[in-house]
Amino acid sequence: MSQHVDVLQMARDQLAVAARYLNLDEGLHEVLSRPKRQIIVNFPVVMDNGEVQVFEGYRVQHNTSRGPTKGGIRYHPDVDVSETTALAMWMTWKCAVVNIPYGGAKGSVKVDTKLLSKRELEKLTRRFASEINIIVGERSDIPAPDIGTNAQVMAWIMDTFSMQSGYTMPGVVTGKPLEMGGSQGRVEATGRGVVVAAGEACRMLGMNFDGAKVVVQGFGNVGSVAARLAEEQGATVVGVSDARGAIYNPNGLPIAELSQKYAGRDGGIIEYPDCDKITNEELLALDCDMLFPSAISAQITGENAGNIKAKLVVEGANGPTTPDADHILSDRGIMVVPDVLANAGGVVVSYFEWVQDLQNFFWEEDEVNKKLERIMKHSFAQVYATMQQHKTDMRTAAYIIGVKRVADATV
Ligand code: NAD
């Protein structure tokens, strides 16, 4: 579905809405609608069979006014420089909404990791890191995991930079293994933030989180953690999906069992027996209280937004809802907690990781989680108050805050 939606145009349309509310100077609007830097790299990797394969990758830095740039690295066959630019722009607003001193960036490599051996993945990662090191660094641009990458990939990137600099450089990436300077709580941070945001939204809407029915699209890092924490807090997760399909059980799905025995395995979660197998479209239209789209962009569109039954949508993924879908959901009275707020927990704890690395002083998990929760709740309250002040929706309110903070720093 994402192939049919121009996500960069979608990001620019969202910026244009905020620009109108802020009466933003035209020139400044133009500056903010474009990335500061984009690099495209084509690099060779010698595969296990001895043949050379060339891969295309990108690193895009959107804005550096508030600090070094920060953003994940995605390995996926459908990425392109335009989508990577949209994702970098969203990172700029996200860091500003939660008020951490970063601008936005994103990187990606066009690759299907399922087709690579571990050795090939390592070689690809180290070569990509070398290619982008002209703009990436612990004081300039700090990558993190995203779709298709993980702590191991971050460890290889850190090691490549450390080899080139001659000293250990943990601050160059976040989302690393704990043994290499990673932070307690980072793996769960995005999903934890999603659940904190959902809890705050429930409070505002007078809904009970305890006993609420939840549907989660995408069962990777973000979706599986959000599902587990929602379940721990008394919600019943009735539907989940991964790239292979979706499953439903109105009495609830066993999240820990799905994570431990099915997720990330060959067949994926649809191998779990005690449930109905449904399509992605059916999943989004399930009878539930909360929907956490936590997979890829442009999943809730003008075509299917009318079918959504959830009262609350909390965006774990980046850009899962298109602007036309936003209008439909808003008209139907469905609250959408936007990605730039809802999934900011990841970058907040990445920021904590970076601060710990630069100071060589590490925090307990409890301290990390408490600081994360405080920032999420405070940011939610600011966005909610701005929404009421301007009589608008949560996305526009978040953009008003984020874009204003960046614009103020850019002039
Ligand atoms: P991941 O690779 O760990 O998991 C992605 C999940 O989505 C997998 O279960 C995959 O099977 C599933 N998926 C892919 N295509 C799908 C489709 N068409 N339908 C249903 N499921 C599909 O990635 P992640 O780190 O969990 O990231 C998920 C989303 O959250 C992405 O949009 C990412 O940009 C965003 N995000 C991630 C973080 C983070 O800290 N990891 C932070 C902020 C935002």
Boltz pocket constraint, residues with backbone or C-beta under 6 A from the ligand:
constraints:
  - pocket:
      binder: B
      contacts: [[A, 145], [A, 146], [A, 147], [A, 148], [A, 149], [A, 186], [A, 190], [A, 217], [A, 218], [A, 219], [A, 220], [A, 221], [A, 222], [A, 223], [A, 241], [A, 242], [A, 243], [A, 244], [A, 245], [A, 280], [A, 294], [A, 295], [A, 296], [A, 297], [A, 316], [A, 317], [A, 318], [A, 343], [A, 344], [A, 346], [A, 347]]
      max_distance: 6.0
